[in-house]
Amino acid sequence: MSHSFAGLTPGGWVTYSITVVIIMLACQIIYNAFLHPLSKVLGRFFARVSGLPSWYSAMSGDRHIWLWQLFQIYGPKVRITPNTVVFCDPVAYRDIYSNKANVQKGPFYEAWQKDEYDVNTFSTREKKVHARQRKMLNQSFTEQSLLASQPFMVKHVDRWIELLVLGTQDGEWSEPMNFADLSDTLEPGENPFRVIPHSVVQYMQFFYPLTRSPMLELILWLKPGGLDNLFKSITPPHIKNYVNFVQTCVDKRLALYSEQKKEAVSAQRQDMFWFLCDAKDDDGRPAYSDGELHAEANMLIVGGTDTTSLQLAGIMFYLTRDICRLQKLVQEIQSRFQTPEDIVHGPELTGCTYLRACIDETMRLSPSGPSELPRQVRKGGTIINGDFYQEGTIVGASGWETGHNEDVYGEEVFRPERWIPDEGTGVTQEDVNIFRANFHPFAKGPGSCPGKNIAILEPSITIARMLHRLEVRKPPTGENSLGEGNPNGGWGKRNQNIFQIQDSYISVRNGPMVQFKKRRV
């Protein structure tokens, strides 16, 4: 044998190497297709034997649509990579994401870390460590912090509303505007902060395909050995600018916190970041180092920017195409509040049931996380909807498919009334309970969003104050179809009455086009 290898020419070595690689690939394909523990789970052949289809769908921004297509073909359980199964089923969702589930976050989350020091509550995989981090983070999202932050929120919302009709006369409609741009920023024109929301999107679009790569295990293995530094060197300038922006903001707020900590409460800027700085661990010491604050701030900026702006853009898309429901919401707001200034956190705002129904319906149809949140089965395996999955299997449930599940919600339409029991609409409490059991806009269990209260309060105050002051409409002419599905588009993207998004872990949107007019007093 050694003599035969010694006699190989360079061309022979190439042929031999290619042959070995082909044989290894063929064996891997045969194993994945027929011998793998998940071989009985249905899915497209190439997805069952390779992670390339999943990665390509992430590159294209249509991963949520790709998953939707698979569920239409194969049913509520689909194998999307050799070692990954995703579900579109309320029972499966509970089995995967509940507190008692024998799973932990998958390797997907580690890929988001810039380096070994960039660790936050989002990226931490070990359950006990995550529980400790989450306990500290929860201190920033209490009722006290919500009330303390409200004045800052209201101030920015009011200024933003003024800018929507800046330069218009009474009774005059504004120029058509792309609401996705409006909801991403508070200041028009040239200023250093205007590009930040777009930088967040570019940041996510740059890293997201890496997290879905079929070479993810190799990437994670190479990251500490120099790949992190390589990524930093090839990171586009606008992504570096965003990272620098976060660091600068945190440094300034840390300095302000240290300065104001000694002052009276009335002189302190007690926004959400204040409470993050002020959080304590179980021993009464500061919960976060400066580096950990940078990591947590990055997570909160991405999550906060995306969730609120998506809800605002989505609800404007649906309401400007449904005048009756828009007027119904306006009537509820005006009947409860005499002036826009009365619209604050409290029982009156909480009692706006139709406003909350519109927000919930928008979150159902336009989830901030359209694809699955991957979980890795731990030692001992787990049961999901009656089936056993062994240690190491990646499982998850997709946000887009969960909200568009016609077996639960029926026809794919915007119908806020589904969330309110009412004999007149034919909606019973039992119906609402079924919908709620399948509704997880802020996830469930240990990985649920800690800021869900403020994520509801922000759009509630913004929408209510905006509609109290302004009329809004879809432009009658021009580019007024932005955000709609295309009748000639791909399967799953044709519905013109559904707000279309792109999947970059967060939901990237464009549209709708809207116009505003000052409401007559």
N, C-alpha and C positions, 0 to 999 in steps of 0.2 A: 504493500500500500504506500509506504514512504517513498519507494522508487517511482511509483506512478505519479505522485504529487510533485516530486523533484523534477520530473520530466515535463511538467506543464509549461507551456509558453504563456506569456502575458495574456494573449487572447484566450487561451484555455482557462486561465484563472478567472477571467471575466465570465466566461460561459459557465464555469463551475459555480461561481458565486451566484449568478442570476438563477441558475437551476435550483440551488439550495433555498434561495429566497422564495422562489415560486412554490416549491414544495412546502415550505413553512407556512406561507400564506394560504395555500390550499388546505393544509391540515387545520389551520386556525378557522377558516371559513366552514369546513365540515364540522368541526367541534361546535362552533357558535350556532350553526344552523340545526344540528341534529343531536348533539350530546350535551350541550350546556343545560344547567338546571332550569333555565328559562325557555328552553327550546319549544315548549308547548304553548307559549304565549304568542298570540297572533301579532303580526306586524309585517310591513313590507320587507322583502327578502334582504335587500341591501342594508336596511336599517338593523335587521336582526344580526347581521354578520359584521357590520362596520359602524363606527361612529361618524363617518363622513356625512351621511344625509342630515343628521342632527346638527352638525357643525355648519354645514352649508346653509341650512335654514336660519341659523343664528346670524350668519354673515349677511344674509339677504334682508333681515329685519322682519321676516314673515314666519318666524318659528311658531307663533301662536296659531297662525292660519294652517300651517303644515300639520300641527297637532290636531286641529279641528277636523281637517280632512281625514286623518287617520282614524279618529273616533267615528266619523260617519261611515267609514268602510268596515272597520273591525270591531266596533262596539266600545263599551266603556272601559276596556283594559287593553293597552297596546304596548308592545315592546318597541322602543324607539332607538335603542343602542343594544349591543350584545348584553350589557349588564344593567339596563334601565327599563323600568316599567312605569308608565304613567296611567292615571285613572281619571275618569269623569263620573264620579259616583259619590253621593253624600256619605255613605257608610265607609267607603275607602278613605275619604278625606279625614274622617274622624279617627280611623285606625292609624293613619300616618302621622297626623299632626297633634293629637291629643297629648296631654301631659304624661300619660301612662305609656305612650307608644315606645317600643324598644328600638328606637332609631336615634340618630344624631345627624347633624348637618353633614352634607357630603363634601368631598374634596373641592367642589365648585367654589365654595366660600373662601378657601385659602388662596385661590388664584387672584382674588381681588386685592390681596395685600401687596403693597409696593415693595416691602422688605420685611424682615423678621420683626421689626419694631412697630410696624403698622398694623396693630391688632386692636380691634374694637368689638363691641357687642355683636355686630352683624357677622363678622368673619370668624368668631370663636366657635370651634366645633365641639370641644369637650363639654359635656352637659353640666358638670359641677362648676367648671370655670364660668361657663355662660350664665348659669343661675346666679352666681355671685356678681358678675358684671351687670346683669339685668336688674338685680336688686338695687344697685347703686344708681343706675340710669333712671329707674323709676322715680327717684327723688326729684328729678327735673320735670316731672309730668304729673304733679299733684293738683288738687283744686286750688291750693294757695298759689302755685306758680302760674296757673291758668288765669286767675284773677289779677295777679301782679303784672302779667304780660299783656293783658287786654288793652290798656291805654296805648301802648306802642302799636299794637295791631290796628286799633281803630284809627289812630292818627294816619297811618300809611294807607289804609283802605279809603278814608275820606279824601286824601290827596290824590290817590289813584282815580277815584270817581270823578273828581274835578277835571283831571287831565283827559278823560274820555270825551268830554264835550268842550275842551278848550278851544276858543276861537269861534264857536258857533253862536248864533243868535237864538233868542227864544222862538220856538216853533220850527227851528231849522235842524235837519238831520246832519249828523257828522259825515265826513267822508268814510267810505267803506274801510274797515280795518280787519286785519287778521287777528282774531281773538287769541290764538295761541301765543302770539307775540305780546299781546296786551297782558295776558295772565301770567307771563313769565317775568315781567318787570314792572316797576312802579314809576320809572322815570323815562320819558321819551327823550330823543335827542342824544347828543354825545355826552357820555359820562362814563367813568371807569367801571361802574357796576352793571351797566346795561347788558354787557356780553356774558356775564357770569352764568345765567341760566342756560344759554346756548353752549357755554363751555362745559357745563354739567352734562348736557346731552352728548357732546363730542367725547367727553371723558368716558361715558358709559359705552358709546359705540366703539371706542377704541379697544376697551378691555373685554367687553362682553363675548366676542367670538373666541377669545383665548380661554375663557371659563367653560366654553362648550366644546373645546377641542378634543378630538379623539386621542390626542397626545397629552392629555391633561396630567396624567401620572408622571410622565417624563418631564413635563414643564415644572411641576412642583418639586421634583427631585433635583432639577438643575438650578432652580431659583436661588438657593443659598450659595451655590457654587459659582455665581457670576452672571446668571441670566437676569437677575434683578438689575444689576448694573447695566447690562446690555439694553434692557427695556427702558431704563432711565435715559440712556444716551440716544435712543431712537424715538423717544416720546415726542410727538409734535409740539411746537412752541405753545399753541393755544391750550394744550393740556397742562403743560408746565406752568403756564400763567394761572390756570385755575388752582393748581396745587399750591402755588405761591400765595394766591389770594386767600385761601383757607388758612394758611400758616400766618399770614399777616393779620387777618381778622382775629384769630385766636390770641396771638401775641398782644394785640391792642386791648382785647377784652380782659385778658389776664391782668394787664397793667391797670386797667380801669377798676377791675374787681378789687385788686390789692389796695388801690387808692381810696375807693369808696367804702371798703369794708369797715373803716374806722368812723365813718360819718353816720349821721342819723338815717333811719330807714327812708324817710321822705326824700333824701338826697341821692339815694342809690338807684341805679338803673337795673331794676329787677326783672329782666327779660329771661327767657328760657336758659340762655347761656350763663346767666348769673347763678341760677340754681344748679347748673352742671358744675360750675366752679366750686359751689358751696357744698356739694354732696360729700358725705362722710362714709367711711367704711364701718364695719362692725366694731372697730376699736376706737372710733371717733376721730380718726385721722382723715386728711383729704383723700377722697376716693380715687382721684386721678393725678398722675404726673402730667407735666406739660406735654410730653409726647403722646400720652394716652388721650389728652384733651384734643389734640390735633386730629387723632384718628376718629374719635367719637364725633367731632364737629363735622368732619368730612362725610360721615355716614348720615348725620342729621340734615346737612344741607342738601344732599342728594335726595333723601327721602322726603323732606319737607317741601322742597322746590317742586318735585314731580307730582306729589299727591294732590296738593291744593290747586296748582295750575291746570292739571288734567281734569279735575272735577269742574272747575270753572269753565274751561273750554268745552267740555262734554255737555254740561247742562245748558250752555248757550246754544250749542248745536241743536239739541233736541227741542228746546223751548221756542226758538225762532222758527222752527218748522211745524209748530203745533200751537197756533194762536189761542185756542180754547184753553189749553192747559197753562199757557203763559198767563192769561188773564185770571185764571183761577188762582194761581200762585200770587199774583199782584194783589188780588182782592183779599187774600188771607193776610198778607203782610200789612196792607193799609188798614185793615180792620183791627189789627192788634196794636199797631204803633201809630201814634199821631204824628210823630216826626222821626226822621232818620236817626237823630241823636238818641232816641229811646231804645234803639236796637242794640242791645248788649247781652252778654251772657246772663241768663237767668230763666225763670219759669216761663215768661212770656215767649221768649225765643224758642225754648224747648217745646212749648206748646204749639208751635207752628208745624203741625203734623204733615201738611202737604209739602212744605219746604223740605222737611226731612225725607219724605217719600221721594221727592224729585232727586235729592242728593243720593239716596240709596239706589234708586233706579239707574242713575248715571254711573255709580260705582259698579253696579252689576254689569252693565253693558260695556263700560270702559274701565277695566281694572288697572290699577297702577302697576301691578305685576302680572303681565299677561301669560307668561309661561310658568312651568312648575318650579316650586322651591324644593330642590333635591334633598332627600334624606337618605342616609346610609344605614342599612339594617345592622344592628349591633349583635354581639355574640349571643347565641341562643336562638336567633331568628325571630320572626314575627308573623302574626296572622293578619292578613288584610282582606277584608270581605270574604272570609272563609278559606282563603288559600294561604299556604305557608311559603314564606320567602326566607332564604338562608342568609347568614351573615355576609355582609359586603355588598348585597344587592342595593342598587340605587332606585328609590321609589319617589313618587310625587304626584300631585294633582295640579292641573293647569288652571290658572285664574280665568282666562278668557273662555275656555270650554265650560268651566263650572258655571259661569254667569250666563252663558248662551245655551245651557242644557235645555232643550225643548221638552225633554221628558219631565222636567220639573216646572219650567216657566211657560211652556207652550210656545206660541208663535214669537218670533224674534222682533218684538216691537217695544217702544218706549211707553210704559204704562205705569206711572207712579201709584195709581189707585190700588195696585196689587198689594201694597204694603199697609193698607188701611182697611180693617174690617168694616164692611158697610153693606147693609141689605140692598141698598139702591144699586150698587155696582156688582152685587153677587159675590163679593169676597167675604169669606168666613174667617174666623180666628184660626180654624184648622188650616185653611189655605195659607195664611200668613206664617203659621208655625212651620209649615213645610218649606216655604220660601226661605225663612230665616235659617232653617237647619242646613240649607245649601248655600248660604250667603256668608262669605268670609273675606270682605274687602281688606281687612287688616290682619289676615292670617289667623291662626289658632294655636293655642298651646304655648310652649316656651318661646317660640319664635315669633309670637304675635307682635304687632307694632305697639311700642310703649306710648306713642303720642297720638293714639286714636282720638282722644277727647279733643285735642286742639285741631286735629285733622278734620273734625266735624265742625268745630266752632268757627274756624277761619272761613270756609266757604259759606257757612250759614250767615255770618255777619256781613260778608262781602256781597252775597247775592241779595240779601234782604235790604241792605242800605242802597245798593245800586238800583234795584227795581223800585224802591220807594222814591228815588230822586229822578230816575231816567226811564224813558221808553227805549226799547230795543227791538230791532227787526233784522231780518235777512235782507240784504240789498236786493231790490227788485230786478236789477240788471247787472251785467258785468260778471266778474269772477265770483259768483255766489254759490258755487257748488263745492268749494274747498272743504275737504274733510269727508265728503260723501263717498260711498262706494261707486265703482265704475261698472255699468251694465256689461261692458266689454272686457272687464278685468278677469282675474283668475277666480277659480272656484273658492267661495268663502269671502270674496272681497267685492261682490257685485251689488249688495244691498245699499241703495242710495239713502235709506233712512237710518243707517247705522254709522256712527262716528268711527272712522277708520284710524287705526294707530299702527305704529311700527314697534317691534319688540327689540329693546336693547336692555333687557332686564327691567328697566323702567319703560313706560309707554311714551314713545315719541309721537307727537301729533303735529298737524298742520291744518289750521282752520279752527272754527268756521269764520267766514266773513260776516261782519255785523256792522250795524250803524246804530248810533245813539242820539237821543234827543231829550232835552230837559223836559221833565214832566210838569204840566201845568198844575199849579197849587190850587 
